[in-house]
C-alpha cells in the first residue's frame, strides 16, 4: 500500500446521515436539527470540504452501519501529520459537520434543483387557473338504476 492510502485511514469520517435533518439522533444524526440540512449526499459534502480548503476523499462503496441502504461516506483531513490544523477555523469533527451543513443548502446543484422545481410548480398553477371550474358534482359513486 502507498503512503496516501495509509494517511486516509486517519482522516475524519463524515456520513451524510450525521448532518441530515430528516433523521433522528437514534438514526445517526450528530448535530441539532436547526443546524442540520435536508438530505445531503457525499458529493455535496466533498464539495463543501473543498470550499473549506480541506482535503477529502469520497468512498461510494461504504455504507452507514445503522442503515446499510445509506451508501457513501466522505473522509476529511482536519490535521496534518505533525498535528497542526489545516483550517484554523475548524478544530473538531462537530465544527466540521456544522460548517458543512451550513454550506450544503447553498451548493450550486441544489440551488439549480430548487429553481427548476419552483418553475415546474408555477406552470401547472397557471394552466389550472385559466381553465374554468369543473362541471362535475362533488359526490361520486355508483348510480342507481
C-alpha positions in Angstrom: 0.0 0.0 0.0 1.2 3.5 -0.7 1.5 6.2 2.0 -1.6 8.1 0.6 -3.9 5.2 1.4 -2.4 4.9 5.0 -3.0 8.6 5.6 -6.6 8.5 4.5 -7.4 5.9 7.2 -6.5 8.5 9.9 -8.9 11.1 8.4 -12.3 12.0 10.0 -15.3 10.1 8.5 -18.5 12.0 7.7 -21.6 10.1 6.7 -24.4 12.1 5.2 -26.7 10.8 8.0 -24.6 12.8 10.5 -26.0 16.1 9.1 -29.4 15.1 7.8 -32.2 17.0 9.4 -34.7 14.3 8.4 -33.0 11.7 10.7 -33.3 11.4 14.4 -30.4 11.1 16.9 -31.2 7.3 17.2 -30.9 7.0 13.4 -27.5 8.7 13.4 -27.8 12.5 13.3 -24.9 14.1 15.2 -25.8 17.8 15.2 -29.0 19.6 16.1 -32.0 19.7 13.7 -31.7 23.5 13.5 -28.1 23.3 12.3 -28.6 20.2 10.0 -29.6 20.3 6.4 -32.1 18.2 4.4 -30.9 15.0 2.7 -27.2 15.8 1.9 -25.2 13.5 -0.3 -21.5 12.6 -0.5 -20.7 14.8 -3.5 -22.2 17.9 -1.8 -20.2 17.2 1.4 -17.0 16.7 -0.6 -17.5 20.0 -2.5 -18.1 21.8 0.8 -14.8 20.4 2.1 -13.0 21.7 -1.0 -14.7 25.1 -0.4 -13.3 25.0 3.2 -9.9 24.1 1.8 -9.8 20.6 3.4 -8.6 17.5 1.5 -11.4 15.0 1.2 -12.0 11.5 -0.3 -15.4 10.1 -1.3 -15.9 6.4 -0.6 -19.0 5.4 -2.5 -18.7 1.7 -1.8 -19.0 2.1 2.0 -22.3 2.0 3.8 -23.6 3.5 7.1 -23.6 0.7 9.7 -27.0 1.5 11.2 -28.7 1.8 7.8 -26.8 -0.2 5.2 -29.1 1.2 2.4 -27.5 4.6 3.0 -24.4 4.2 0.8 -21.4 6.5 0.7 -19.2 8.4 3.1 -16.5 11.2 3.0 -13.1 11.1 4.7 -11.8 14.6 5.6 -8.3 15.6 6.8 -8.5 18.0 9.7 -4.9 17.8 10.8 -1.5 17.4 9.2 0.9 14.6 10.2 2.5 16.9 12.7 -0.8 17.7 14.4 -1.3 21.2 13.1 -4.8 22.2 11.8 -5.3 22.6 8.1 -8.1 25.2 8.6 -7.7 27.0 11.9 -11.5 27.8 11.9 -12.3 24.1 12.1 -10.9 22.4 15.2 -13.2 19.4 15.7 -15.5 17.0 13.9 -18.6 18.7 15.3 -17.4 22.1 13.9 -16.7 20.4 10.6 -20.2 18.9 10.4 -21.8 22.3 11.4 -19.9 24.1 8.7 -20.7 21.5 6.0 -24.4 21.6 7.0 -24.3 25.3 6.7 -22.8 25.2 3.2 -24.8 22.3 1.6 -28.1 24.2 1.1 -26.1 26.8 -0.9 -24.5 24.1 -3.1 -24.8 25.1 -6.8 -26.5 21.8 -7.9 -29.0 22.0 -5.1 -29.9 25.6 -5.9 -30.4 24.6 -9.6 -32.8 21.8 -8.5 -34.8 24.2 -6.3 -35.1 26.7 -9.1 -36.3 24.1 -11.6 -38.8 22.7 -9.1 -40.2 26.2 -8.5 -40.6 26.8 -12.2 -42.4 23.4 -12.6 -44.8 24.3 -9.8 -45.7 27.6 -11.3 -46.5 26.3 -14.7 -49.4 23.9 -13.7 -50.9 26.6 -11.5 -51.1 29.0 -14.4 -52.9 26.3 -16.6 -55.4 25.3 -13.9 -56.3 28.9 -13.1 -57.1 29.7 -16.8 -59.3 26.6 -17.2 -62.9 27.1 -15.9 -64.4 25.4 -12.9 -65.3 21.7 -13.1 -68.8 20.8 -14.1 -68.6 17.5 -12.1 -70.6 17.4 -9.0 -68.9 16.8 -5.6 -70.4 13.4 -4.9 -69.3 10.4 -6.8 -70.1 6.7 -6.6 -72.4 4.1 -8.2 -75.5 5.3 -9.9 -78.8 3.6 -9.1 -80.8 2.0 -11.9 
